[in-house]
């Protein structure tokens, strides 16, 4: 699992881990360098990109808010003990 450019991230609704890059957003600029689990919200019938859901109440973040992404690791195996 290596970091990949955000441009190559899947936009099919699956959750991924992403790094916030330098941006001018009032709500995201102070988050530079932090990592979030995000998912792409899809596109409308007319082709409008709905952006990335970052955390509850904040969606629609464009690709350029992030620099890199990677798939989430598998969860730990259930302890049968």
Order of alpha helices (4+ residues) and beta strands (2+ residues): beta-beta-beta-beta-beta
